[in-house]
Amino acid sequence: MESFKVVRPEHLNHYGYLFGGFLLKWVDEISWIAASRDYPGCRLVTVAMDNVEFHCGTRQGMVLRFDASESRRGTTSVAYRVIVFSDDLDTGAEMQIFSTCVTFVRLDAEGKKTPLPGVKAGQD
């Protein structure tokens, strides 16, 4: 799944760069949307985010492109690889600024892990 965000003044830290917390929020939200679309009707919650490392600062006005795709599936969990690119609309240049893997687990109505559709309990 592909999604976009514009870096606005309210997203900047005191040095004038994108505050990392906003990027992490967007990565979590966009990967959850991708997972929820792939597994409709499932109650998915975030349990992990791998390798939080920012590769490059991002300034106001840049457009961020998020590419989220399923990378791993277990019995009760599914992971999505998210790659974030910064697009400079003035030059057309695109640069990868962040990537991580977000893992979700499926919960039942009582909050207990439950198998994803098409997976039998105990199967990996």
C-alpha positions as CSV (number, residue, x, y, z in Angstrom):
1,M,0.0,0.0,0.0
2,E,1.2,3.5,-0.8
3,S,0.3,6.6,1.2
4,F,1.5,10.2,1.4
5,K,2.0,12.9,4.0
6,V,3.0,16.6,3.8
7,V,5.5,17.8,6.4
8,R,3.8,20.9,8.0
9,P,5.1,23.5,10.5
10,E,3.3,21.7,13.4
11,H,5.4,18.5,12.6
12,L,8.7,20.2,13.1
13,N,11.1,20.1,16.1
14,H,12.9,23.1,17.6
15,Y,15.6,22.7,15.0
16,G,13.2,23.0,12.0
17,Y,13.3,19.3,11.1
18,L,10.5,16.7,11.2
19,F,10.0,15.5,14.8
20,G,10.7,11.7,14.8
21,G,7.6,11.0,16.9
22,F,5.3,12.2,14.0
23,L,7.1,9.9,11.6
24,L,6.7,6.9,13.9
25,K,3.0,7.7,14.4
26,W,2.5,7.8,10.6
27,V,4.5,4.6,10.0
28,D,2.4,2.8,12.7
29,E,-0.9,4.2,11.4
30,I,-0.2,3.5,7.7
31,S,1.1,-0.1,8.4
32,W,-2.0,-0.8,10.5
33,I,-4.3,0.4,7.7
34,A,-2.5,-1.8,5.2
35,A,-2.8,-4.8,7.6
36,S,-6.5,-4.1,8.3
37,R,-7.2,-3.9,4.6
38,D,-5.4,-7.2,4.0
39,Y,-7.1,-8.9,7.0
40,P,-10.6,-7.3,7.2
41,G,-12.6,-8.0,10.4
42,C,-9.5,-8.8,12.4
43,R,-8.6,-6.8,15.5
44,L,-4.9,-6.1,15.0
45,V,-2.7,-4.3,17.5
46,T,0.9,-3.2,17.2
47,V,3.4,-5.3,19.2
48,A,6.8,-4.3,17.8
49,M,8.6,-1.9,15.5
50,D,12.1,-3.0,14.5
51,N,15.2,-0.7,13.9
52,V,14.1,2.8,14.6
53,E,16.9,4.7,12.9
54,F,16.4,8.0,11.0
55,H,18.6,8.2,8.0
56,C,18.1,11.9,7.0
57,G,16.4,15.0,8.3
58,T,13.3,16.2,6.6
59,R,12.2,19.9,6.3
60,Q,8.8,21.6,6.1
61,G,7.0,21.2,2.7
62,M,8.5,17.9,1.8
63,V,6.1,15.2,0.8
64,L,6.7,11.8,2.4
65,R,5.8,8.6,0.5
66,F,5.1,5.5,2.6
67,D,5.3,2.0,1.0
68,A,3.9,-0.7,3.3
69,S,3.8,-4.4,2.3
70,E,3.4,-7.6,4.2
71,S,6.8,-9.2,4.9
72,R,6.1,-12.0,7.3
73,R,3.1,-14.0,8.6
74,G,2.8,-16.2,11.7
75,T,-0.1,-18.0,13.4
76,T,-1.4,-14.9,15.3
77,S,0.9,-12.2,14.0
78,V,1.7,-10.4,10.7
79,A,4.6,-8.0,10.0
80,Y,4.7,-5.2,7.4
81,R,7.8,-3.6,6.0
82,V,7.5,0.1,5.7
83,I,9.9,2.2,3.6
84,V,9.6,6.0,3.8
85,F,10.8,8.3,1.0
86,S,11.1,12.1,1.1
87,D,10.1,13.8,-2.2
88,D,11.4,17.3,-3.0
89,L,8.7,18.8,-5.1
90,D,11.0,21.6,-6.4
91,T,13.7,19.2,-7.8
92,G,11.7,15.9,-8.1
93,A,14.4,14.1,-6.2
94,E,13.4,11.2,-3.9
95,M,15.4,9.9,-1.0
96,Q,14.8,7.0,1.4
97,I,14.7,8.5,4.9
98,F,13.4,5.6,7.1
99,S,12.5,1.9,7.0
100,T,11.3,-0.5,9.6
101,C,9.2,-3.6,10.1
102,V,6.0,-3.3,12.2
103,T,4.5,-6.4,13.7
104,F,0.8,-6.8,14.6
105,V,-1.0,-9.5,16.6
106,R,-4.6,-10.4,16.2
107,L,-6.7,-10.3,19.3
108,D,-10.2,-11.7,20.0
109,A,-12.9,-9.8,21.9
110,E,-11.4,-10.7,25.2
111,G,-7.9,-9.4,24.2
112,K,-6.3,-12.9,23.8
113,K,-4.2,-13.8,20.8
114,T,-6.2,-15.6,18.1
115,P,-5.1,-17.1,14.8
116,L,-5.2,-15.1,11.6
117,P,-7.8,-16.2,9.0
118,G,-6.7,-19.4,7.2
119,V,-4.2,-20.4,9.9
120,K,-5.0,-23.3,12.3
121,A,-3.9,-22.9,15.9
122,G,-0.4,-24.2,16.4
123,Q,0.5,-23.9,12.7
124,D,3.5,-21.7,11.8
